[in-house]
Amino acid sequence: MRDLSKIEIIIQSVRKRLDKKDAAREAAIRLSRQIVRECRGAITSVHKGEDFTKQLKTARKLYVELKKSCLSNSELLYAGYVMDALQELAEAETICSIAKGGDVPAPDTLGIPDEAFVLGLADAIGELRRLFLEKLRSDDTEEAEALLKKMEEFFDALMTFDYPDSLLPTKRKQDVARSVVEKSRGEIVLASQMGLLRKKLKK
């Protein structure tokens, strides 16, 4: 059996490292998809008025597993598919917290990057609108107004970020959030007027 040349030895070492990195990447992709699925399930449960705690707990456990799988390849935590999953996690944590009457959990509390937190907060405005519309349909204008106030609070916070898209791609989300908030303001005014009209007609 011949001795390996220097370049062959180098190539073998490089291949071993790349194989490990590829395995970590595959694991990160799989776990990211599972996190997204559980987070979306939790948000759906909020809208249905069902228990979301199990799904959110599962998403948190998957994130812990994801971080462990990336210990030797920390750059994977900033890969697009991972950041998308963490954005979903931030959104789900925010919506679920509000559904329980709580406040917005900080990125440090969640253990997620600031970028994912901000983008998740932006998407949470759309989910708050869904809750807002559900309250309007049931003529619960008081709760609808409280949700609109929360949407406005998130929107105001979102508008304080002005960075290049390469760092924090918020421009499109800011435009969408502005449209959502403005539309919701108009709807709450209309609902209030309709409520006053119904009261007058009952007299």
GUROKE-996382 format. One record per residue: residue number from 1; residue in three letters; z, y, x of N, C-alpha, C in turn. Coordinates in Angstrom, 3 decimals, padded with zeros to 6 digits. Layout:
BEGIN
- NUM|ALA|Z|Y|X|Z|Y|X|Z|Y|X
...
# end
This chain:
BEGIN
- 1|MET|000.000|-001.203|000.854|000.000|000.000|000.000|000.000|001.246|000.885
- 2|ARG|-000.961|002.112|000.680|-001.090|003.279|001.531|-000.050|004.332|001.179
- 3|ASP|000.277|005.146|002.171|001.192|006.259|001.932|000.463|007.363|001.187
- 4|LEU|001.186|008.046|000.310|000.589|009.153|-000.420|000.397|010.351|000.502
- 5|SER|-000.679|011.068|000.269|-000.911|012.283|001.048|000.022|013.376|000.539
- 6|LYS|000.103|014.441|001.293|000.991|015.546|000.914|000.603|016.138|-000.433
- 7|ILE|-000.705|016.327|-000.657|-001.147|016.907|-001.921|-000.859|015.970|-003.079
- 8|GLU|-000.964|014.674|-002.887|-000.668|013.713|-003.948|000.813|013.757|-004.327
- 9|ILE|001.659|013.908|-003.314|003.104|014.001|-003.567|003.418|015.271|-004.365
- 10|ILE|002.766|016.357|-003.964|002.962|017.632|-004.670|002.500|017.519|-006.115
- 11|ILE|001.328|016.932|-006.300|000.756|016.804|-007.643|001.630|015.941|-008.534
- 12|GLN|002.193|014.883|-007.983|003.086|014.020|-008.763|004.310|014.803|-009.250
- 13|SER|004.869|015.610|-008.358|006.047|016.415|-008.719|005.699|017.445|-009.793
- 14|VAL|004.536|018.066|-009.600|004.092|019.064|-010.581|003.883|018.406|-011.935
- 15|ARG|003.235|017.234|-011.951|002.957|016.553|-013.206|004.257|016.163|-013.925
- 16|LYS|005.245|015.706|-013.182|006.520|015.333|-013.791|007.161|016.535|-014.472
- 17|ARG|007.133|017.678|-013.790|007.726|018.887|-014.370|006.960|019.336|-015.614
- 18|LEU|005.637|019.265|-015.539|004.825|019.667|-016.687|004.970|018.703|-017.857
- 19|ASP|005.132|017.416|-017.554|005.370|016.433|-018.617|006.669|016.750|-019.358
- 20|LYS|007.703|017.108|-018.613|008.984|017.462|-019.224|008.849|018.719|-020.076
- 21|LYS|008.105|019.693|-019.532|007.912|020.938|-020.273|007.103|020.688|-021.544
- 22|ASP|006.113|019.813|-021.455|005.289|019.497|-022.625|006.112|018.784|-023.684
- 23|ALA|006.998|017.898|-023.247|007.869|017.189|-024.188|008.808|018.175|-024.884
- 24|ALA|009.331|019.136|-024.096|010.207|020.160|-024.675|009.435|021.028|-025.666
- 25|ARG|008.183|021.330|-025.339|007.346|022.138|-026.228|007.095|021.413|-027.549
- 26|GLU|006.792|020.124|-027.466|006.552|019.335|-028.673|007.805|019.280|-029.540
- 27|ALA|008.952|019.130|-028.885|010.221|019.100|-029.622|010.485|020.444|-030.284
- 28|ALA|010.175|021.522|-029.561|010.380|022.869|-030.100|009.497|023.118|-031.315
- 29|ILE|008.255|022.661|-031.266|007.335|022.814|-032.399|007.864|022.056|-033.615
- 30|ARG|008.287|020.814|-033.378|008.794|019.975|-034.481|010.043|020.597|-035.117
- 31|LEU|010.981|021.014|-034.280|012.222|021.591|-034.787|011.980|022.924|-035.481
- 32|SER|011.044|023.700|-034.955|010.719|024.996|-035.574|010.169|024.794|-036.976
- 33|ARG|009.311|023.806|-037.139|008.755|023.522|-038.464|009.850|023.100|-039.432
- 34|GLN|010.777|022.299|-038.936|011.869|021.835|-039.799|012.783|022.996|-040.198
- 35|ILE|013.020|023.913|-039.265|013.849|025.088|-039.559|013.198|025.927|-040.648
- 36|VAL|011.896|026.164|-040.508|011.168|026.941|-041.513|011.270|026.277|-042.882
- 37|ARG|011.092|024.969|-042.919|011.142|024.235|-044.188|012.515|024.360|-044.851
- 38|GLU|013.573|024.208|-044.079|014.924|024.290|-044.640|015.256|025.711|-045.086
- 39|CYS|014.821|026.701|-044.308|015.096|028.092|-044.669|014.372|028.479|-045.955
- 40|ARG|013.130|028.072|-046.070|012.384|028.380|-047.296|012.994|027.669|-048.493
- 41|GLY|013.482|026.460|-048.250|014.160|025.730|-049.320|015.430|026.431|-049.763
- 42|ALA|016.169|026.977|-048.796|017.411|027.688|-049.116|017.122|028.932|-049.943
- 43|ILE|016.086|029.681|-049.569|015.726|030.895|-050.307|015.261|030.547|-051.719
- 44|THR|014.496|029.481|-051.847|014.058|029.032|-053.171|015.256|028.678|-054.041
- 45|SER|016.247|028.036|-053.433|017.460|027.673|-054.173|018.207|028.911|-054.652
- 46|VAL|018.208|029.970|-053.835|018.841|031.231|-054.244|018.179|031.749|-055.516
- 47|HIS|016.864|031.762|-055.536|016.129|032.279|-056.694|016.334|031.410|-057.930
- 48|LYS|016.543|030.120|-057.718|016.759|029.213|-058.845|018.220|029.181|-059.289
- 49|GLY|019.071|029.856|-058.540|020.492|029.837|-058.859|021.160|028.530|-058.503
- 50|GLU|020.559|027.818|-057.549|021.089|026.524|-057.120|021.852|026.656|-055.805
- 51|ASP|022.553|025.599|-055.435|023.322|025.603|-054.190|022.370|025.547|-052.985
- 52|PHE|022.535|026.498|-052.079|021.663|026.584|-050.907|022.389|026.256|-049.608
- 53|THR|023.676|025.970|-049.701|024.489|025.829|-048.495|024.056|024.658|-047.607
- 54|LYS|023.671|023.546|-048.238|023.281|022.371|-047.460|022.031|022.653|-046.629
- 55|GLN|021.044|023.293|-047.256|019.799|023.592|-046.545|020.024|024.582|-045.409
- 56|LEU|020.850|025.587|-045.672|021.136|026.581|-044.635|021.916|025.954|-043.482
- 57|LYS|022.841|025.075|-043.822|023.615|024.376|-042.793|022.711|023.497|-041.937
- 58|THR|021.763|022.827|-042.580|020.805|021.992|-041.848|019.959|022.841|-040.909
- 59|ALA|019.509|024.000|-041.377|018.709|024.905|-040.546|019.490|025.348|-039.318
- 60|ARG|020.763|025.621|-039.494|021.611|026.040|-038.369|021.747|024.912|-037.342
- 61|LYS|021.935|023.694|-037.834|022.062|022.545|-036.935|020.769|022.317|-036.158
- 62|LEU|019.650|022.483|-036.836|018.344|022.321|-036.178|018.160|023.375|-035.095
- 63|TYR|018.653|024.575|-035.335|018.534|025.638|-034.334|019.374|025.308|-033.101
- 64|VAL|020.554|024.753|-033.324|021.393|024.322|-032.193|020.653|023.268|-031.376
- 65|GLU|020.036|022.326|-032.076|019.255|021.281|-031.404|018.073|021.882|-030.650
- 66|LEU|017.443|022.866|-031.268|016.304|023.537|-030.634|016.726|024.210|-029.333
- 67|LYS|017.843|024.915|-029.365|018.319|025.596|-028.150|018.652|024.593|-027.044
- 68|LYS|019.212|023.473|-027.419|019.533|022.447|-026.431|018.271|021.878|-025.803
- 69|SER|017.252|021.683|-026.626|016.003|021.103|-026.115|015.266|022.061|-025.191
- 70|CYS|015.619|023.346|-025.272|014.942|024.364|-024.454|015.780|024.837|-023.272
- 71|LEU|016.871|024.148|-023.001|017.765|024.584|-021.927|017.054|024.730|-020.585
- 72|SER|016.183|023.790|-020.276|015.486|023.827|-018.990|014.195|024.642|-019.059
- 73|ASN|013.838|025.072|-020.265|012.607|025.852|-020.459|012.907|026.978|-021.444
- 74|SER|013.767|027.902|-021.030|014.238|028.964|-021.923|013.100|029.842|-022.448
- 75|GLU|011.974|029.881|-021.724|010.861|030.708|-022.177|010.286|030.215|-023.508
- 76|LEU|010.526|028.933|-023.834|010.027|028.392|-025.093|010.691|029.050|-026.297
- 77|LEU|011.901|029.572|-026.098|012.604|030.227|-027.198|011.893|031.502|-027.640
- 78|TYR|010.981|031.993|-026.802|010.229|033.202|-027.161|008.772|032.873|-027.487
- 79|ALA|008.476|031.589|-027.616|007.126|031.199|-028.029|006.907|031.611|-029.485
- 80|GLY|005.657|031.859|-029.857|005.356|032.345|-031.200|005.910|031.479|-032.308
- 81|TYR|005.749|030.165|-032.215|006.201|029.273|-033.286|007.723|029.251|-033.406
- 82|VAL|008.420|029.409|-032.275|009.887|029.458|-032.319|010.350|030.781|-032.924
- 83|MET|009.726|031.883|-032.498|010.096|033.186|-033.035|009.845|033.251|-034.544
- 84|ASP|008.774|032.614|-035.000|008.502|032.561|-036.445|009.630|031.843|-037.178
- 85|ALA|010.099|030.752|-036.582|011.187|029.985|-037.197|012.485|030.793|-037.220
- 86|LEU|012.759|031.514|-036.145|013.994|032.304|-036.075|013.927|033.500|-037.020
- 87|GLN|012.728|034.010|-037.211|012.521|035.072|-038.191|012.853|034.557|-039.590
- 88|GLU|012.411|033.335|-039.889|012.721|032.706|-041.181|014.226|032.478|-041.322
- 89|LEU|014.854|032.091|-040.214|016.300|031.849|-040.238|017.058|033.144|-040.517
- 90|ALA|016.644|034.226|-039.860|017.282|035.519|-040.092|017.128|035.949|-041.553
- 91|GLU|015.935|035.738|-042.092|015.671|036.090|-043.494|016.544|035.269|-044.431
- 92|ALA|016.606|033.961|-044.201|017.393|033.080|-045.068|018.879|033.405|-044.975
- 93|GLU|019.369|033.631|-043.765|020.785|033.972|-043.590|021.118|035.268|-044.327
- 94|THR|020.216|036.228|-044.268|020.438|037.519|-044.923|020.462|037.365|-046.440
- 95|ILE|019.455|036.690|-046.996|019.361|036.532|-048.446|020.527|035.696|-048.983
- 96|CYS|020.864|034.641|-048.272|021.957|033.772|-048.723|023.301|034.499|-048.661
- 97|SER|023.473|035.330|-047.647|024.709|036.097|-047.526|024.846|037.087|-048.680
- 98|ILE|023.756|037.780|-048.992|023.767|038.732|-050.095|024.011|038.012|-051.425
- 99|ALA|023.415|036.837|-051.576|023.595|036.057|-052.804|025.059|035.683|-053.016
- 100|LYS|025.801|035.547|-051.912|027.226|035.210|-051.991|028.098|036.464|-052.082
- 101|GLY|027.444|037.634|-052.115|028.201|038.873|-052.183|028.620|039.386|-050.825
- 102|GLY|028.038|038.807|-049.773|028.389|039.227|-048.419|027.454|040.296|-047.896
- 103|ASP|027.554|040.540|-046.598|026.725|041.550|-045.961|025.742|040.898|-045.005
- 104|VAL|024.985|041.733|-044.311|023.966|041.217|-043.396|024.617|040.686|-042.119
- 105|PRO|024.372|039.431|-041.762|024.927|038.899|-040.503|024.174|039.475|-039.308
- 106|ALA|024.897|039.856|-038.274|024.288|040.456|-037.083|023.563|039.402|-036.254
- 107|PRO|022.571|039.817|-035.467|021.857|038.848|-034.626|022.773|038.125|-033.648
- 108|ASP|023.801|038.813|-033.146|024.750|038.165|-032.239|025.502|037.043|-032.949
- 109|THR|025.831|037.291|-034.208|026.528|036.275|-035.003|025.646|035.054|-035.213
- 110|LEU|024.358|035.320|-035.473|023.405|034.236|-035.707|022.932|033.587|-034.421
- 111|GLY|023.098|034.296|-033.306|022.637|033.764|-032.021|021.136|033.775|-031.875
- 112|ILE|020.486|034.761|-032.507|019.025|034.836|-032.440|018.602|036.128|-031.741
- 113|PRO|017.385|036.181|-031.204|016.896|037.398|-030.543|016.796|038.571|-031.519
- 114|ASP|016.967|039.768|-031.000|016.891|040.973|-031.830|015.553|041.085|-032.554
- 115|GLU|014.476|040.711|-031.864|013.145|040.816|-032.460|013.037|039.976|-033.733
- 116|ALA|013.530|038.751|-033.659|013.476|037.858|-034.823|014.345|038.402|-035.955
- 117|PHE|015.469|038.994|-035.597|016.365|039.555|-036.612|015.688|040.687|-037.378
- 118|VAL|015.062|041.613|-036.652|014.421|042.768|-037.291|013.282|042.321|-038.206
- 119|LEU|012.449|041.404|-037.731|011.328|040.933|-038.528|011.802|040.138|-039.749
- 120|GLY|012.884|039.392|-039.579|013.463|038.661|-040.711|014.044|039.607|-041.743
- 121|LEU|014.655|040.690|-041.266|015.212|041.701|-042.166|014.098|042.349|-042.983
- 122|ALA|012.964|042.585|-042.326|011.815|043.175|-043.019|011.335|042.253|-044.140
- 123|ASP|011.237|040.979|-043.861|010.773|040.021|-044.876|011.799|039.846|-045.993
- 124|ALA|013.072|040.076|-045.671|014.117|039.938|-046.692|013.938|040.956|-047.812
- 125|ILE|013.281|042.074|-047.521|013.045|043.091|-048.552|012.202|042.497|-049.681
- 126|GLY|011.202|041.713|-049.327|010.365|041.079|-050.334|011.136|040.092|-051.189
- 127|GLU|012.041|039.356|-050.565|012.855|038.392|-051.325|013.862|039.113|-052.217
- 128|LEU|014.374|040.249|-051.740|015.274|041.046|-052.577|014.530|041.567|-053.805
- 129|ARG|013.254|041.885|-053.616|012.461|042.337|-054.764|012.345|041.230|-055.814
- 130|ARG|012.180|040.001|-055.385|012.106|038.902|-056.339|013.407|038.807|-057.145
- 131|LEU|014.537|038.949|-056.467|015.826|038.945|-057.164|015.934|040.148|-058.094
- 132|PHE|015.437|041.273|-057.623|015.424|042.517|-058.397|014.648|042.335|-059.703
- 133|LEU|013.469|041.741|-059.614|012.640|041.528|-060.798|013.295|040.564|-061.780
- 134|GLU|013.983|039.569|-061.243|014.683|038.612|-062.104|015.774|039.323|-062.905
- 135|LYS|016.460|040.269|-062.268|017.504|041.032|-062.956|016.902|041.947|-064.015
- 136|LEU|015.755|042.557|-063.699|015.095|043.418|-064.678|014.672|042.622|-065.911
- 137|ARG|014.150|041.427|-065.670|013.686|040.594|-066.791|014.839|040.220|-067.726
- 138|SER|016.031|040.102|-067.155|017.201|039.757|-067.968|017.967|041.002|-068.431
- 139|ASP|017.324|042.178|-068.262|017.903|043.463|-068.688|019.219|043.798|-067.981
- 140|ASP|019.407|043.251|-066.796|020.608|043.558|-066.012|020.259|044.681|-065.026
- 141|THR|020.134|045.898|-065.577|019.702|047.028|-064.745|020.746|047.416|-063.701
- 142|GLU|021.999|047.149|-063.995|023.050|047.480|-063.030|022.891|046.668|-061.743
- 143|GLU|022.668|045.370|-061.894|022.458|044.519|-060.724|021.122|044.831|-060.054
- 144|ALA|020.130|045.159|-060.862|018.819|045.518|-060.317|018.935|046.767|-059.453
- 145|GLU|019.685|047.745|-059.912|019.892|048.975|-059.146|020.624|048.689|-057.836
- 146|ALA|021.583|047.763|-057.871|022.319|047.397|-056.657|021.381|046.739|-055.647
- 147|LEU|020.477|045.908|-056.143|019.506|045.250|-055.256|018.501|046.262|-054.705
- 148|LEU|018.092|047.223|-055.529|017.191|048.266|-055.055|017.861|049.084|-053.955
- 149|LYS|019.120|049.377|-054.129|019.863|050.122|-053.110|019.877|049.349|-051.792
- 150|LYS|020.046|048.047|-051.879|020.041|047.203|-050.679|018.652|047.191|-050.040
- 151|MET|017.613|047.122|-050.852|016.245|047.171|-050.349|015.995|048.487|-049.610
- 152|GLU|016.453|049.574|-050.196|016.282|050.896|-049.577|017.044|050.985|-048.257
- 153|GLU|018.218|050.393|-048.241|019.033|050.366|-047.015|018.305|049.615|-045.904
- 154|PHE|017.735|048.454|-046.247|016.983|047.667|-045.264|015.740|048.429|-044.797
- 155|PHE|015.064|049.059|-045.759|013.843|049.796|-045.426|014.152|050.956|-044.479
- 156|ASP|015.201|051.703|-044.780|015.589|052.819|-043.911|015.895|052.334|-042.496
- 157|ALA|016.573|051.186|-042.411|016.887|050.616|-041.096|015.611|050.192|-040.377
- 158|LEU|014.703|049.575|-041.124|013.447|049.093|-040.537|012.619|050.237|-039.987
- 159|MET|012.641|051.382|-040.642|011.828|052.518|-040.232|012.340|053.201|-038.968
- 160|THR|013.525|052.827|-038.524|014.040|053.412|-037.275|013.426|052.758|-036.045
- 161|PHE|012.688|051.658|-036.231|012.083|050.945|-035.103|010.641|051.393|-034.903
- 162|ASP|010.370|051.867|-033.720|009.023|052.342|-033.390|008.683|051.902|-031.968
- 163|TYR|008.241|050.665|-031.862|007.926|050.090|-030.554|006.502|049.541|-030.574
- 164|PRO|005.941|049.334|-029.398|004.605|048.711|-029.349|004.646|047.323|-029.986
- 165|ASP|003.536|046.929|-030.601|003.475|045.618|-031.254|003.728|044.479|-030.278
- 166|SER|003.437|044.713|-029.007|003.678|043.673|-028.006|005.174|043.381|-027.865
- 167|LEU|006.007|044.359|-028.224|007.459|044.156|-028.168|008.023|043.810|-029.529
- 168|LEU|007.620|044.573|-030.539|008.155|044.373|-031.885|007.092|044.786|-032.914
- 169|PRO|006.360|043.824|-033.460|005.268|044.129|-034.388|005.763|044.457|-035.801
- 170|THR|006.214|045.684|-036.002|006.804|046.066|-037.286|005.879|046.904|-038.168
- 171|LYS|004.816|047.445|-037.612|003.990|048.416|-038.347|003.531|047.877|-039.708
- 172|ARG|002.933|046.711|-039.727|002.436|046.155|-040.980|003.576|045.879|-041.946
- 173|LYS|004.683|045.350|-041.418|005.829|045.036|-042.272|006.455|046.310|-042.836
- 174|GLN|006.431|047.393|-042.059|006.938|048.667|-042.561|006.089|049.178|-043.719
- 175|ASP|004.774|049.029|-043.583|003.866|049.459|-044.655|004.084|048.644|-045.922
- 176|VAL|004.226|047.338|-045.759|004.464|046.459|-046.912|005.804|046.799|-047.571
- 177|ALA|006.831|047.000|-046.749|008.163|047.306|-047.273|008.159|048.636|-048.029
- 178|ARG|007.445|049.610|-047.515|007.355|050.909|-048.187|006.756|050.750|-049.588
- 179|SER|005.688|049.978|-049.658|005.034|049.747|-050.947|005.962|049.031|-051.921
- 180|VAL|006.677|048.038|-051.418|007.596|047.249|-052.257|008.722|048.129|-052.803
- 181|VAL|009.303|048.951|-051.931|010.420|049.805|-052.346|009.959|050.863|-053.342
- 182|GLU|008.821|051.496|-053.073|008.316|052.534|-053.973|007.986|051.956|-055.354
- 183|LYS|007.391|050.781|-055.369|007.063|050.129|-056.641|008.333|049.784|-057.408
- 184|SER|009.336|049.313|-056.695|010.603|048.934|-057.330|011.323|050.162|-057.892
- 185|ARG|011.221|051.282|-057.196|011.831|052.524|-057.699|011.215|052.920|-059.036
- 186|GLY|009.889|052.824|-059.108|009.202|053.156|-060.354|009.597|052.227|-061.482
- 187|GLU|009.770|050.952|-061.156|010.117|049.965|-062.182|011.537|050.162|-062.698
- 188|ILE|012.450|050.576|-061.830|013.827|050.776|-062.276|013.924|052.008|-063.169
- 189|VAL|013.124|053.031|-062.858|013.087|054.221|-063.701|012.559|053.864|-065.092
- 190|LEU|011.484|053.087|-065.113|010.889|052.671|-066.383|011.862|051.817|-067.188
- 191|ALA|012.545|050.907|-066.504|013.509|050.030|-067.188|014.661|050.843|-067.769
- 192|SER|015.104|051.854|-067.041|016.195|052.703|-067.529|015.764|053.480|-068.759
- 193|GLN|014.533|053.999|-068.733|014.009|054.742|-069.881|013.870|053.848|-071.108
- 194|MET|013.406|052.616|-070.872|013.271|051.661|-071.972|014.636|051.316|-072.555
- 195|GLY|015.632|051.207|-071.685|016.985|050.911|-072.144|017.541|052.020|-073.015
- 196|LEU|017.291|053.266|-072.606|017.747|054.413|-073.392|017.041|054.458|-074.739
- 197|LEU|015.739|054.123|-074.717|014.966|054.116|-075.947|015.502|053.065|-076.924
- 198|ARG|015.810|051.894|-076.404|016.339|050.832|-077.279|017.672|051.244|-077.903
- 199|LYS|018.499|051.949|-077.111|019.801|052.400|-077.625|019.614|053.426|-078.756
- 200|LYS|018.620|054.312|-078.577|018.363|055.324|-079.612|017.857|054.677|-080.900
- 201|LEU|017.007|053.656|-080.726|016.433|052.979|-081.899|017.485|052.197|-082.666
- 202|LYS|018.539|051.791|-081.988|019.599|051.021|-082.651|020.499|051.914|-083.477
- 203|LYS|020.510|053.211|-083.133|021.397|054.140|-083.853|020.878|054.421|-085.267
# end
